[in-house]
Structures are given as structure tokens and as C-alpha cells.
Amino acid sequence: MNLEYFIAKRLHFNGDGQQRMSRPAVRIAILGISVGLAVMLVAVSVVVGFKQEVSNQIIGFGSHIQVANYGSSNNYETEPIAPSDSVLTVLRSLPHVEHVQEVATKPGIVKTEDDFHGVVLKGVNQSFDWHFFKHNLVSGDTLVYNDSALTNDVLISQSIANLLHLNVGDRFLTYFISEPVRARKFKVRGIYQTSFADYDNLFLITDIRHIQKLNHWDSTQMSQLEILVDDFSKVDEVENNVFRSIANRYDNEGVFYQSRTIKELVPRVFEWLDMLDINAWVILILMFVVAGFNMISGLLILILERTNTIGMLKSMGAYNWSIRKIFLYQSLFLIGKGMLWGNIIGVSLILVQYFTHVIPLDASMYYVSYVPVFLNILYWFLLNVGTIILSLMMLILPSYLITRITPASAIRFD
């Protein structure tokens, strides 16, 4: 039997283990651990959820990796590429590549009887993955691509629909700058809303053949290939593989390719998301320090109240380290109690926000309309283990006070 553990358990759980003076200090220590752990859990879940939600919005519009004409700049009036079937096969067979789709873009101006608005028409075909837009669909339905007939249906955002007073089934004209100016009439088939205002105010989704006809391209030409990967952390690795697969290769029209990740296409947003990690680390460090000092004060009071017991144990031959272990075990019981309540409070707050979205955000400022949260099991486990280890490490030095207590003075202590 572990003698130190047995004595610590008796002191802590027999009712006399927390004397009158130590009770407030012990409760404060437990409260510090509980609040600290709850705040850390919420902070990490908000940072992870926020980065995940904003990244998913951007990727939904632009994919993880884009393969485009080497001469194209980062805008929506692009030079075409015409990838061969062999290139498409190679790209789809790369590790971690989940999907490859063909798209084309062209800027235009939507004109209704009441107003007008600048947009980008994004053309898609049967290879397009509709998962993102189905998830954010407000009304209507996504497009149905027909190989035999060109469709005039479009998918628009709720923001554009509100601005131009459009509903599902309404028709409108879109004008394209060319010589002469060209126009197309479209019909609203569905309305989506992502709260990512930069893109919601910009994109209309339609049949890729409209862009091909407007640009005088043939059916094999497009603006870019969009590549989706199965793990965002593997984006750079996959992009390197994509680059090696298309480097020094040209398409059916003799055009060279270039590949770019979404982080290269919109670096400002991803740099901002990376800065959130700094905020999370500051909160974690502050909470660890606060909880640690609360435990130190609680331990010192426990030692002072048990000075007589320490003297008796020393007089019976107990070693300093053995007695220190008794009080460290007691501290571990307090830490465990505080962590239990901290987990209950923290996880409860996360679940309430996850299911109710009770805390809103200004979507024009933060790209989401509510505070997103995501409870990562690995991070939850590491926070709990880290709290135990760091708290006990901070208590080892204060427990050195026990070595300064002599049996004679301790027994006379009142």
C-alpha cells in the first residue's frame, strides 16, 4: 500500500481534513482551477471553431488549391486553360486529393428595375461539388447540369437577393463588358447565405457554358481547376505534389500551368486567423498562472494547519520527501475536484453556444454571424493533462517549506 496516499486520503476525506481556517483557501483554490480550466476550454474551442468556420467559408468559394493559366493574375477575368484527361487523372490520383472540379469566372453587372450590382459569374459543370452550397442554402435548390441543354438558372446569395429585391423564380439581366456589351437573362433557382460578406456580395453560380460562350472558348477551356483536399493541414504538401505533377507541362493549347493554395490567394485572412493563436496562448498562460498561485496559497495554508501532524510524522522517522508527497496528494485531490467542475462548466458553455448560437457577431466584421465553437477531443485531453502536470510542478517548490519544520517546534506549534 502507498502509505503517503493513504494518509493524504484520510486527511482529505475524513471530515477533519479541512479545518476552519483552511476551508476558504481550499475553496478559492478549487474555484481558481475550475474557472481557469473552463476559460481555457472555451478560449481554445472558440479559436479552433473560428478558424475552422472562416476557413471553410473561404474554401467553399475557392477550394484548397487552384490550378490556372501561368499568365493569369489574381482576378476574375482570366486566361483559359484546357487540361488534358491525363492531367486530370494524375491530379485526382494524388494522395489526400478529395475532389477536382472545373470552373470559369467572369465579372458582370446585374441590372434590375430598381437597382444594379457588380458580381462575378462562376460557371460550373457536372464535376462541381455542391456540398458547401447545399449546407448554406436558404431557399430554392442548387443547379442541375444538363449535358444536352444550356441552363439559365443561377444560385445567388441572400445579400444580393435583398439588395436587388429578387426571389426564387425571378428573372434578371446581367451585362458583361465587351465590344459590344453583351447581356444574359438568368433565373434565380436558389438562394444561399454564408455570412462571409466579401463573397456573398460577389458570386453568382451558373452553367460554365455561359462563360465559355461569352469568352469565345471551346468546351474544353476553363478559368481554373479547383482541388479539394481531405485534410487542411496537408494543403501545402498536396500543393507541392500538384506543382511537381504539372511543372513543365502544358495544356492542349500549349499553355503552362501555375498552382496556388487558398492561403496564397487570400493571405490577409489567413494571417489574421494565425494571429488568433497568439491570443489563445496568452489566455492559457494567464489562466495557468492564476490557477497555480491559487493552489500554492491553498497548499501553504494546509501545511501550516498540519504543522503538528508534520512534527509527529518526523518524530516517528518519516522523511521530508515522504511528508511532502502526502501534501502533494492532497493538492492533487483539490486539483481533481476543481478540474471536474471546470470541465462541467466549460463543456456546458461550449455546448450551449454550439446548439443555440446565443452569442452573436457582426458578420461584416468577423465573417460569421455568431461565435463558432469546436470542442477538439485532443485539445481537451491536452488541456486537462497539462493543468494537472503544471499545477503539481508549481507546488513542488512551495512544499519545500515542510523541510524547514523541526519536530520540536512543530509539536509546540499552536
N, C-alpha and C positions, 0 to 999 in steps of 0.2 A: 504494500500500500504506500502511496505517496503521502508521507507524513505532513509536509507543508501544505499540500492541497487539502488534506483532511482538517487540519487546524483552521485554515482560511475559510473553509466551508462552514465549520461550526461557528466561527466568529461572525460570519456574514449572515447566516440563515437561522440562528437560534434565538433571534429576537433581541438579544443583548448586544448584538454586533454593531448596532448603530445607536450610540448613546445620544443624549440630548443635544450636546454641542455639535456633534458631527452630522446630525440629520440635515440641517440646512446646507452645509457644504457638500454633502453627498448628493442631495437633490439638485443643487446647482451644477455639480459635475455631470450628473446624468442628463440634465437639461441641455448643458453645453454640447455634449456628444450627440444628443438627439437632434437639436436644431442644426448643428454643424453638418451632420450626415444628411439630413433632409435637404438642406440648402445645396449641398454638393450634388446630390442626386438630381434635384430639379435643374440646377445650372447645367450639368452635363447633358441631361436629356433635352433641354431647350437648345443648347448649342448644336448637338448632333441632329435633332429634329429640324432646326432651322436650316442647317447646311444641306441636309438631305432634301428638304422640301424645295428650297430655292434651286438647287442643282437639278432636281427632277423637272422643274418648270422649264429651265433653260434647255435641258437635254431633250425635253418633249418637242420643242420647236426646232432645235438644231442638231440633235443626235450627239453622240460622243466624239465622233471623228468624221470629217468631211474630206472627200477626195474630189478635187476640182481641176479646172484648167490651170496650167502653170502660170499663164499670163493674167489670170483673173485677180482683181483686188478684192478687198473685204467689203463688197457691197452687193446689191441685189440685181444689178444689171450685169450679167455675167457673159463670159465667153463659153461656148459649149464644149463638152467632151462627148465622145462616142466610144465607151469602153466595149471591148470585145467580150464574148461569152467566156473566154479563157480567163480574162482578168476577173470577171465576176465570180467565177468558180474558185479561183485562187483566194480571193478576199473572203468568201463565205466559208472557206475551209480553215482559216486561220484560228488558232486557239483563242478562246474567250470571245470570239465574234458571234453575237447572238442573231443579228439581222443586218441585211444590206438592202437599202431601198433607193430608188431613182427619183430625183425631184428636179424641178426647174422653178426659177423665181423671176418675177418681172414687176417693177414698180408701176403703179397706175393711180388714177383718181376716181373715186366713187362719187357719182352725182345723183342726187335725188331731187325731188321738187322743193325740198326745204333747205338742203344743205349739201356740202361736199366734203370729202375727206381723203387724204393721201394714204394709200395702202400698198402692200406688197402681195401680189398674187403668187401663191405657192402651188405649183402643179404637181400632182401625184398620180401614180398608176396603181395597178393591181398589187405591186410589191410593197405598198405602203403599210406600215404597222399603225393601226388605229387605236391601240390600247390607251395611249395618253389622252387623246381627244374624247374617246368614249367615257373615260373616267371623269372628264371635266365638262361633259355635255349637259347643257341646261334644258334645252328643248329641241324637238325635231330628231334628226338622225344623221349619222355620218354618210359620206358619199358612197355610192355603188358604182364601181368602174365597169363599164361595158366595152368589151373589145370591138364590137361592131358599130357602136354609135357614140358620138361625142356628147357628153352631158354638159348642160349649162348650170347644174346645181353647184352651190358653194356652201362652205361652212364659214360662218363669221363669228366674231366674239360678241359677248353681251355688251361690251363697251361701245363697239361700232354700231350695234343694233340700237342702243339707246341714243347715240349721237345722231343717227340718221333716221330714227323712228321706223326701223324695219322689224318685221316679224317673220316667222317661218311661213314660207309660201309667197312672200313679197318678191317683186322683181325690181331690178335697178340697173343702171348703166355704169360701166367702168370705162374710162378713157385712158389710152396709152399714148405716150409721146413718141411720135414717129413722123415721117414725111410720106403721106399726110397723116394727121391724127387719126387713130383707129379706135373703135369702140366695140364693146361686147355687152350683151344683156345677160345678166345672171339671175338665178332664182335661189332664194335662201332655203336650203334644205335643213340646216341645223344651226344651233347657236351654242357656243361653248363659253366658258368663263374660267380663267386660271388665276385671276388677281395679279398676274405679272403684267402690269400696265404697259411696260415698254413693248411687249409683244402682242398683248391683247388689242392694242390700238393700231396694230400694223398688219397682221396676217389675215388673208382670206385663203381658204384651201379649196382647190378646184381640180379639174381634169388637166393633166400635164399637156395634153394635146393643144389646149388653148395657147400656152406659152410657146410651144413648138411652132404653131401657125403664125403667131404674132412676130416671132423672131426669124421666120423662114428657115426653121430647122427641119430635118427629117425625123422620122420616128425613132431613130437610134440615138439622137442627141439629147442632152440634158445639161442642167447647170452643174450638178454635182451628185456624187454618191454619198449617202448618209449611212454611217456604220454605227450600230448599237452594240455595246459590249455587255457581258453578263456581270461584270464587277467594275464599279467606277474606279477602284484603286488600281486596276490594271490598264487604265486608259493609255498611259504613256508607253507601257510595254507593248500594247497592241498597236499603237501608232508607229512604233519603231518597226514592228513586223510588217505593217501596211507599207511603210516607206520602202523597206527592203524589197517588197513584192512588186512595187510599181516604179522603183527607181530605174532610170534609163530605159523605160518602156514608154511607148506612145500608143495612142488610140487608133481607131480606124481612119481618122482624118489626119494622122501624123502629128497630133498634139501631145505634149508631155504633161504628166500629172504632177500635182502637188497634194500633200496631205497635211491637215491641221487638226489639232484637238479642239474641243469646245473651250478649254482653258486658254488656248491661244487666240481664239476668235473673240471671246469676251473676257479679257484678262481683268478688267476693272472689277467685275462682280466677284470673281473667284479670289482676287487679292483681298477684297473686303471680307469674304467668308473666312479666309485663313486668319484674318485678324481676330475673329471671334475666339479662336483657340487661346489667344493671349488673355482675353477676359476670363475665360474658364479657368486657366491656370492661376490667375490672381485670386479668384474666388476660392479655389481649392486650397491654396496656401494659407489664406487668411482664416478659413474655417478650421484647417488642421491646427493652426497656431492657437486659435481661441479655445478649441476643444481640448488641446493639450494642456494649456495653462489652467483650465478649469479642473482637469484631472490632477494636476500637480498640487493645486491648493487642497483638493479633497484628500489626496494621499498624505500630505503633511499633517493635516488635522487628525486623520486616522492614526498616524504614528504617534502623535502627541497624546492622544487619548488612550493609547495602548502602551504607554511607557512602562507601566508596572508589569504588564504581560511580557514585554521585551526583556525587562530585567530578570524576571523569573526564568524565562527560557534560556537566557545567557548564563544564569547561575547554575542551571542544570546541564550546561555544556553545549548548548546549541550554537552553531557557527553563525557569523554575521550574514553570510550569503543565504543560509537556510531561513533565517528570520526575514530577510529581505524578500525571499520568494513567497513567504506567507502573505505579505502585504501586496506584492505584485499580483498574486492570485486574487486577492480581494479586489484590487483595482480592475482585474480582468472581468470579474463578475459585474462591476459597475459599468464598465465599458460595454459588456454584452447587453445589459439592460437598456443602456442609452441607445445602442445601435438598433435594438429591436424596435423601440419607439420611433427612432429616426427613419427606419425603413418603412414602418407603417405610415408615418406622416408623409414622407417623401413620395412613396409609390402611390398613395391615395391622391395626393395633389396632381401627380402626373396623369393618373387615370381619369380624374375629373376633367382636366384640361383636354385630354385626348378625345374623350367621348362628347364633351359639351362645348368645347371651344369658348369657354366662358370669358377668357381674356382676349379682347380683340386687338388688332393692329391696323394702322393706316397702310393699306396695300400700295398706295402711291409712293410711300417711303420705304417700306420693308419688303415689298414684293409678295407678301402673303397677308391675308385678311385676319389672321388670328395667330397666336403664339403656338407654333408647332412643337410637339414634344415626341421623343422617341426613346423608349427605355431599352437600351442595349444591354443584354444579359452579361456580356463580357465586362463592360464598363461597370455595371452594378457589382459584379463579383470583385473586381479590382479595387473599387472604392471601399467595399467592406473589409477586404483583407488589408488594404493599405491603412485604413483607420485603426484596425487592431494593432498592426505592427508598429506604426509610427507613434501611437499613443503609449504603448508599452516601452518603446525606446526612450520616449521623453520622460518616463517615470523611473528609469533605471538610475539616473543620476540623483534625483531627489531622495530615492530610497537609501542612498549612502548615509543619510542622517542617522540611520539605525546603528551604524558602526561607531558613532560618537557617543552613544548611550552606554554607560557603565552599569553593571548590576547594582552596585551600592547606591548610586544616585537615583537609579530608576525605582528601586524598591521604596525609597523615601519620598518619591515624587507624589504629589497630591494634586 
